[in-house]
Amino acid sequence: MEHYRNIGTDGEMSYRNSKMAQGMLYQDFASDILRVKAGLFVGAYSSKEYQLYVGESASGIELKWDGRHIDTHNWCIETAEKAIERNGEYAYSGIYKDDRSWLYAIGDCQTILIFTIKHLKAMDKEGNWLKEYHIPTSKGFILDGKRACDNAAKIVTIQQNDSTRHWESIIRSYDIN
């Protein structure tokens, strides 16, 4: 997070730092779930340099938290981002980030959907999604729950217990409205 120390206002930093911390915590949680339930070793990289130039993980899986899924029943697939709200172009990210990622896993604390990035790009090109989204720091497209499940390469259902509810409450505690 050192790279962002002097960018933007304190409010922008607070929001960005909160979202990054939330994403990193979910990445740890989901990595354990995928190892145990799907036999997938993620090997997430933690340094910004490795994430930028090598990829999100040793296995080529990019993990994303979708905290709004529980309310909307939709999944947001990111295609571009900005570190902070600012004028100018977005940088390719998510399924269009130029790294060695080949799988895109998105989830919450109940479900993780795994897609091939190639398939998500084809869905985007064909407009095979519910709608596009565009917010000041991110843009992409939204898949309704059924379409997402029909197109996922794998769906991992997370058994709900005291431990998963505990981690979900911690992950959600990073939300800034």
N, C-alpha and C positions, 0 to 999 in steps of 0.2 A: 504494500500500500504506500510505501515511501514514494513511489513514482508520481503520486497524485497529490502530494503534500501542498504544493503551491498553486493548484488549479482551482479556479472557481471560488465561490463564497463558502463560508462555514456551513451553511445549510446544504449546499450542493455536495460538499465533502461528507457531511453527516449522512446524507441519503446514499451516496455512492459507497461509503465505507460500510454502512449498514447492509446494503444489498450484496456487497462482496462477501462480508462475513456470513450472511445468511446462505449464500450460494456455496461457500466453502464448507460450511457445516452440513448442508444437505448433500454435498458431494461425498463427504465422509460417510454419512448415514447410508446413502444409496449404494456406495461402493461395497459396504458390508453386506447389504441386502443382496446385491447382484452376485457377490462371491458365494454366499450361502444358498440362495434360492435358484440361481441360474448357472452357477459354475463359471462366472465371468470374473476374471481379475482385471480391475480397472487400472490401478497404478497411476493415480492422478498426480500430475505435476503441480507443485505449489508456487514456484517462482514465476513471475510475470514474463521473464525472458524465455523460459522453456515453453510456457503457454503460447507466447507470440510466435516463436520460431520453430518449435518442434510440434506442438499440439497440446491438447488438454491432458492427454494420458498416454502411458506406454502402450496401452492396448488399442488406441485409436477411438476410444469412446468419449464423446462429449456429453457431460451430464448437465441437465438444466432443471431447476426448481420451478414449478408453476403453482404458486401459492393461491392463485385465483380459481384454479380448477374446481376446488371443493364448492365454490359458489356458482360458477358458470357452467360447469360440466364440459367445458371446451379446453383445448390445449393450444397454447401460443408457441408457434415455431419462429424463432428469431432468425432474421436474415442480415440485419445490419444494426450497428449501435454507435453511440457517442459516449465518451467517458462522463461528460457533463452536458447539460443543456447549453447549447451554443449555436451560433450561425455556422453555416458550412455543411459540407457533405458528411454523410454517415460512413463509417468504416465497415467493410464486410465482416460479418461475424456469424455465429451459429452455423447454419448449413452452408453458408458461402465463405466461411473463413478459409483462407488458403493455408491449410496445414495437412497433416497426415490422418486426420480423423476420418473414419469411414462409417461410424455408427453414431447416432444421435439418440440419447436416452433422455426422456423428459418425464417428470413425475411429481408426485407429492408423497405424503406419508402413508398412502393407501395403495397406490398403483404406480408402476414404472412402465412406460411404453418404450420399446426399442425399435428404431427405424434405421434402415440404411440411409445414409445421406443422399446417395444417388436416387433413391426412390422419392425422398422428400423434395429434391430439386425437380424431378419430373412432375410431381404433383403441383409444385409452384408454377412451373412453366405452362402446365395445362390449365391453371386456374382451378384446380381440384381442391378447393378449400371453401370454408364458409364465408370469410371476408378477410380483408387486409387490416392490419392495425398499424398505427403510427403514433408514437408518443415522443416527447422531446429527447429521450435517450435511447430509444429502441424502435425497430420496426420489423414487420414480418407478416405472417398470416396465421389465421385461426382455423383449427380443425375442430369440428363438432366431435363429441365423444364417440359416436358410432363410426364416423368416417375414420377417426384416428385408430380405433380398435380394429377396424376392417383392414387397415393398411399397415399396421405395426408388424414387424417381423417377429416380435415376441412381446408378450404382456406378462409382467411379474406382479402378482397380487401380494400385498404385504399383510401378513396376519396381524390383526390388531390385538395388542396386549399392553400391559402397563409400560413396558419399555418403549414401544413405538409411540404411545401417547405422550410419554415423557419427552422423547426427542422431538416430536411434532410441536409441543408447546414451547420448547427452547428455540426451534427453528422459526416459528411464528413470532416469537418475542422480538425478532429483529425488524418486523414490519414497521415502516414509518408511513403514516398516511398523510 
